[in-house]
């Protein structure tokens, strides 16, 4: 892997990790276009740039780590439990599901669901307009919705946002709760992967790791801010259309 590859993958991770468009599919396309081999060291690199994305959320929402927000984090923990338990018990099954065809198909299905939900969604009638006001019951339902993210290509952000929309959160609150819920999910996944791949980090990879990490952090930091501003004016329909088109691209790649 070259520094150029590290920058490109860092940018892709930063853009896609917290948007409802699944980082997995984009990494597949980027790796194929850049001819990046699927080696253990490159897997380790992906873990590192994912950690950078986690830190970008912390940097954006550092005020939420004050003790007065303890109840919010209890709800985040409750929402994390379903995917934490199911993911641990079914990790081998989830890995067996992975294929470009499944990823592409889930991109399309997710896009259709976003467009369908938006058709009936009335934001002005949503009772929850602040992430601190999310109820325990809402957190539980969002957590169950997140289980669908175990299917490759579904998108963790996408499944949690759809779940949040269905239980009465406005778009901004949907995104913010998804950001915060991403911390334990990504931390658990990255921690597990680090334990598996730590031996693949070598001194010769340090520059690429550092460049990818910094790039992913900076891009993710500003994408999070942009996303919140975007949702103040627009809906998720554009993301639904994008998912369908990108899913068709992935299926085309798989069938060629």
BAVOLUM-874545 format. One record per residue (C-alpha): residue in three letters; x, y, z; residue number from 1. Coordinates in Angstrom, 2 decimals. Layout:
REM residues N
PT   type        xx        yy        zz   seq
PT    ALA         X         Y         Z   NUM
...
***
This chain:
REM residues 256
PT   type        xx        yy        zz   seq
PT    UNK      0.00      0.00      0.00     1
PT    UNK      1.25      3.47     -0.94     2
PT    UNK      0.64      6.80      0.82     3
PT    UNK     -1.79      7.68     -1.99     4
PT    UNK     -3.81      4.56     -1.15     5
PT    UNK     -3.75      5.48      2.55     6
PT    UNK     -5.13      8.94      1.80     7
PT    UNK     -7.89      7.65     -0.50     8
PT    UNK     -9.02      4.95      1.95     9
PT    UNK     -8.85      7.43      4.83    10
PT    UNK    -11.10      9.82      2.91    11
PT    UNK    -13.57      7.04      2.08    12
PT    UNK    -13.70      5.84      5.68    13
PT    UNK    -14.20      9.38      6.96    14
PT    UNK    -17.04     10.06      4.53    15
PT    UNK    -18.92      6.77      4.70    16
PT    UNK    -18.64      5.54      8.30    17
PT    UNK    -21.38      7.74      9.75    18
PT    UNK    -23.51      8.37      6.67    19
PT    UNK    -26.26      5.81      5.91    20
PT    UNK    -24.42      4.42      2.89    21
PT    UNK    -22.23      1.64      4.36    22
PT    UNK    -18.47      1.94      4.39    23
PT    UNK    -18.06     -1.75      3.47    24
PT    UNK    -19.25     -1.45     -0.11    25
PT    UNK    -17.17      1.63     -0.75    26
PT    UNK    -14.06     -0.06      0.60    27
PT    UNK    -14.70     -3.00     -1.74    28
PT    UNK    -14.89     -0.75     -4.80    29
PT    UNK    -11.92      1.38     -3.77    30
PT    UNK     -9.71     -1.63     -3.05    31
PT    UNK    -10.53     -3.18     -6.41    32
PT    UNK    -10.00      0.03     -8.37    33
PT    UNK     -6.71      0.71     -6.59    34
PT    UNK     -5.61     -2.95     -6.86    35
PT    UNK     -5.05     -3.16     -3.11    36
PT    UNK     -4.62     -6.82     -2.10    37
PT    UNK     -6.72     -8.30      0.70    38
PT    UNK     -3.79     -8.95      3.04    39
PT    UNK     -3.64     -9.10      6.84    40
PT    UNK     -1.65     -5.85      7.03    41
PT    UNK     -4.23     -4.03      4.90    42
PT    UNK     -7.00     -5.38      7.15    43
PT    UNK     -5.07     -3.95     10.09    44
PT    UNK     -4.92     -0.61      8.29    45
PT    UNK     -8.72     -0.58      7.97    46
PT    UNK     -9.00     -1.10     11.73    47
PT    UNK     -6.78      1.89     12.41    48
PT    UNK     -8.72      4.28     10.21    49
PT    UNK    -11.94      3.06     11.84    50
PT    UNK    -10.49      4.04     15.22    51
PT    UNK     -9.87      7.51     13.77    52
PT    UNK    -13.56      7.77     12.88    53
PT    UNK    -14.46      6.89     16.49    54
PT    UNK    -12.25      9.69     17.77    55
PT    UNK    -13.93     12.12     15.36    56
PT    UNK    -17.26     11.49     17.10    57
PT    UNK    -15.66     12.05     20.49    58
PT    UNK    -14.14     15.31     19.27    59
PT    UNK    -17.52     16.52     17.94    60
PT    UNK    -19.50     15.52     21.02    61
PT    UNK    -16.96     15.90     23.82    62
PT    UNK    -19.48     17.82     25.93    63
PT    UNK    -21.64     14.68     26.09    64
PT    UNK    -19.00     12.99     28.25    65
PT    UNK    -19.90     15.16     31.25    66
PT    UNK    -21.42     13.20     34.18    67
PT    UNK    -24.73     15.05     33.74    68
PT    UNK    -25.30     13.02     30.56    69
PT    UNK    -24.99      9.69     32.38    70
PT    UNK    -28.61      8.74     31.61    71
PT    UNK    -27.99      9.32     27.89    72
PT    UNK    -25.08      6.89     27.93    73
PT    UNK    -27.17      4.33     29.79    74
PT    UNK    -29.62      4.47     26.87    75
PT    UNK    -26.74      4.18     24.38    76
PT    UNK    -25.52      1.11     26.29    77
PT    UNK    -29.00     -0.42     26.20    78
PT    UNK    -29.21      0.20     22.44    79
PT    UNK    -25.79     -1.43     22.00    80
PT    UNK    -26.72     -4.68     23.78    81
PT    UNK    -28.70     -6.39     20.97    82
PT    UNK    -25.96     -6.08     18.33    83
PT    UNK    -23.27     -6.71     20.94    84
PT    UNK    -24.84    -10.03     21.98    85
PT    UNK    -26.03    -11.21     18.56    86
PT    UNK    -22.81    -10.10     16.89    87
PT    UNK    -20.72    -12.05     19.39    88
PT    UNK    -22.82    -15.20     19.14    89
PT    UNK    -23.17    -15.15     15.35    90
PT    UNK    -19.85    -13.69     14.23    91
PT    UNK    -18.96    -16.73     12.11    92
PT    UNK    -22.37    -16.74     10.41    93
PT    UNK    -22.08    -13.01      9.68    94
PT    UNK    -18.65    -13.50      8.09    95
PT    UNK    -20.03    -16.31      5.95    96
PT    UNK    -22.69    -13.95      4.59    97
PT    UNK    -20.13    -11.57      3.13    98
PT    UNK    -20.05    -11.34     -0.65    99
PT    UNK    -20.18     -8.51     -3.16   100
PT    UNK    -23.59     -9.76     -4.31   101
PT    UNK    -25.08     -9.60     -0.81   102
PT    UNK    -23.52     -6.20     -0.14   103
PT    UNK    -24.89     -4.81     -3.41   104
PT    UNK    -28.34     -6.29     -2.80   105
PT    UNK    -28.52     -4.82      0.70   106
PT    UNK    -27.46     -1.43     -0.64   107
PT    UNK    -30.48     -1.50     -2.96   108
PT    UNK    -32.90     -2.80     -0.33   109
PT    UNK    -31.70     -0.19      2.16   110
PT    UNK    -32.15      2.56     -0.42   111
PT    UNK    -35.72      1.47     -1.15   112
PT    UNK    -36.50      1.39      2.59   113
PT    UNK    -35.17      4.94      3.06   114
PT    UNK    -37.33      6.26      0.21   115
PT    UNK    -40.38      4.35      1.49   116
PT    UNK    -39.99      5.52      5.10   117
PT    UNK    -39.46      9.12      4.02   118
PT    UNK    -42.71      8.97      2.05   119
PT    UNK    -44.72      8.55      5.26   120
PT    UNK    -42.38     10.32      7.72   121
PT    UNK    -43.75     13.54      9.26   122
PT    UNK    -40.87     15.28     11.04   123
PT    UNK    -43.08     18.02     12.45   124
PT    UNK    -45.01     15.34     14.36   125
PT    UNK    -41.91     13.73     15.91   126
PT    UNK    -42.05     13.94     19.73   127
PT    UNK    -38.27     13.67     20.20   128
PT    UNK    -36.20     16.58     18.91   129
PT    UNK    -33.17     16.37     21.22   130
PT    UNK    -30.85     13.41     21.73   131
PT    UNK    -31.02     13.88     25.51   132
PT    UNK    -34.77     13.23     25.40   133
PT    UNK    -34.54      9.78     23.79   134
PT    UNK    -36.48      7.38     26.00   135
PT    UNK    -35.33      3.98     27.17   136
PT    UNK    -38.04      2.33     25.05   137
PT    UNK    -36.92      4.22     21.94   138
PT    UNK    -33.30      3.27     22.62   139
PT    UNK    -34.27     -0.40     22.86   140
PT    UNK    -36.11     -0.35     19.53   141
PT    UNK    -33.22      1.47     17.84   142
PT    UNK    -30.89     -1.18     19.26   143
PT    UNK    -33.00     -3.96     17.76   144
PT    UNK    -33.03     -2.15     14.40   145
PT    UNK    -29.24     -2.01     14.51   146
PT    UNK    -29.09     -5.83     14.42   147
PT    UNK    -29.83     -5.63     10.68   148
PT    UNK    -26.43     -3.94     10.29   149
PT    UNK    -24.86     -7.38     10.79   150
PT    UNK    -25.92     -8.15      7.21   151
PT    UNK    -23.04     -6.84      5.05   152
PT    UNK    -23.98     -3.73      3.09   153
PT    UNK    -26.92     -2.76      5.28   154
PT    UNK    -25.05      0.10      7.01   155
PT    UNK    -24.92      0.48     10.76   156
PT    UNK    -25.80      4.17     10.46   157
PT    UNK    -28.59      3.38      8.03   158
PT    UNK    -30.26      0.74     10.20   159
PT    UNK    -30.10      2.87     13.36   160
PT    UNK    -31.41      5.97     11.57   161
PT    UNK    -34.35      4.06     10.09   162
PT    UNK    -35.11      2.58     13.52   163
PT    UNK    -34.91      6.03     15.10   164
PT    UNK    -37.24      7.54     12.47   165
PT    UNK    -39.81      4.82     13.09   166
PT    UNK    -39.90      5.49     16.86   167
PT    UNK    -40.37      9.24     16.59   168
PT    UNK    -36.98     10.99     16.48   169
PT    UNK    -36.52     13.92     14.12   170
PT    UNK    -33.79     13.62     11.50   171
PT    UNK    -31.11     15.54     13.43   172
PT    UNK    -31.71     13.50     16.57   173
PT    UNK    -31.69     10.28     14.53   174
PT    UNK    -28.22     11.14     13.22   175
PT    UNK    -26.83     12.26     16.58   176
PT    UNK    -28.03      9.15     18.42   177
PT    UNK    -26.55      7.06     15.60   178
PT    UNK    -23.20      8.84     16.04   179
PT    UNK    -23.13      8.18     19.77   180
PT    UNK    -24.30      4.58     19.38   181
PT    UNK    -21.49      4.06     16.90   182
PT    UNK    -18.91      4.54     19.67   183
PT    UNK    -19.47      1.27     21.58   184
PT    UNK    -20.22     -0.65     18.39   185
PT    UNK    -17.11      0.48     16.52   186
PT    UNK    -14.97      0.32     19.67   187
PT    UNK    -15.97     -3.30     20.24   188
PT    UNK    -15.43     -4.27     16.59   189
PT    UNK    -12.13     -2.39     16.31   190
PT    UNK    -10.87     -3.73     19.64   191
PT    UNK    -11.61     -7.28     18.54   192
PT    UNK     -9.91     -6.75     15.18   193
PT    UNK     -6.89     -5.12     16.82   194
PT    UNK     -6.40     -8.21     18.98   195
PT    UNK     -6.50    -10.35     15.82   196
PT    UNK     -4.26     -8.18     13.66   197
PT    UNK     -1.86     -6.41     16.04   198
PT    UNK      1.01     -8.67     14.94   199
PT    UNK      0.58     -7.37     11.39   200
PT    UNK      1.60     -3.83     12.30   201
PT    UNK      5.21     -3.23     11.34   202
PT    UNK      7.48     -0.18     11.48   203
PT    UNK      7.48     -0.03      7.68   204
PT    UNK      3.72      0.56      7.73   205
PT    UNK      3.88      3.41     10.24   206
PT    UNK      3.77      6.28      7.73   207
PT    UNK      0.80      4.80      5.86   208
PT    UNK     -1.01      4.12      9.13   209
PT    UNK     -0.38      7.66     10.37   210
PT    UNK     -1.48      9.26      7.09   211
PT    UNK     -4.62      7.12      6.89   212
PT    UNK     -5.48      7.76     10.53   213
PT    UNK     -5.09     11.55     10.29   214
PT    UNK     -6.98     11.69      7.00   215
PT    UNK     -9.89      9.60      8.29   216
PT    UNK    -10.12     11.65     11.50   217
PT    UNK    -10.18     15.03      9.74   218
PT    UNK    -12.65     13.95      7.07   219
PT    UNK    -14.98     12.20      9.55   220
PT    UNK    -14.89     15.21     11.89   221
PT    UNK    -16.14     17.59      9.19   222
PT    UNK    -18.54     15.09      7.58   223
PT    UNK    -20.34     14.72     10.93   224
PT    UNK    -20.79     18.49     11.13   225
PT    UNK    -21.89     18.68      7.49   226
PT    UNK    -24.41     15.86      7.94   227
PT    UNK    -26.17     17.61     10.81   228
PT    UNK    -26.41     20.84      8.80   229
PT    UNK    -27.62     18.90      5.75   230
PT    UNK    -30.48     17.32      7.71   231
PT    UNK    -31.71     20.74      8.79   232
PT    UNK    -32.71     21.36      5.15   233
PT    UNK    -33.03     18.01      3.39   234
PT    UNK    -34.37     14.47      3.80   235
PT    UNK    -32.74     11.04      3.47   236
PT    UNK    -34.24     10.44      0.00   237
PT    UNK    -30.99     11.45     -1.70   238
PT    UNK    -29.11      8.81      0.29   239
PT    UNK    -31.74      6.24     -0.69   240
PT    UNK    -31.26      7.00     -4.39   241
PT    UNK    -27.49      6.91     -4.00   242
PT    UNK    -27.68      3.52     -2.26   243
PT    UNK    -29.72      2.05     -5.10   244
PT    UNK    -27.35      3.33     -7.78   245
PT    UNK    -24.24      2.20     -5.86   246
PT    UNK    -25.82     -1.20     -5.21   247
PT    UNK    -26.43     -1.64     -8.92   248
PT    UNK    -22.77     -0.75     -9.52   249
PT    UNK    -21.64     -3.42     -7.05   250
PT    UNK    -23.89     -6.05     -8.63   251
PT    UNK    -22.56     -5.09    -12.04   252
PT    UNK    -19.01     -5.59    -10.77   253
PT    UNK    -19.94     -8.98     -9.32   254
PT    UNK    -21.57    -10.19    -12.52   255
PT    UNK    -18.90     -8.99    -14.97   256
***
